[in-house]
Amino acid sequence: MFEYAAETLLTDLKKSLKMPLFGNTFSPKKIPPRKSASLSSLHTLDRSTREIELGLEYGPPAMNLGGQSWKFEDGQWISESGGNASGRELQRLKKRNVQLEEENNLLKLKIEVLLDMLTETTVEYHMIEKEVEDIKSQHRRKK
């Protein structure tokens, strides 16, 4: 059913797309059928059989950066060396991070207050400027 509809659509398309300059119709190439997704039967084997057959050991991803080994477990990179120095360093960095976040929040608040003050001062300036213009225009009318 689908093939018939596709052929009918293709025939209609060919009729409507005549190229008068070249004198022939548009004819796209036939698309070959898709090959199967995998020719290997490995995907049908369970994990233990694959490990036995192929000698594969699946483990968490690991890497070595700056002399430290890291392993990806439970969605986080964890240091495998895990000595006291790195733990202390981690605590120090976390504390510093909290301090910087607090300082950042304070600075954002100060900026917001300063912008409010600037807005208020600008409005006052424009009001005074308008009053001065009104007084000048009244004075001109009196003359």
Secondary structure, DSSP 8 states (H G I E B T S, - for coil): -HHHHHHHHHHHHHHHTEETTTTEE-----------S-S-SGGGS-HHHHHHHH-------EEEETTEEEEEETTEEEESS--HHHHHHHHHHHHHHHHHHHHHHHHHHHHHHHHHHHHHHHHHHHHHHHHHHHHHHHHHHH-
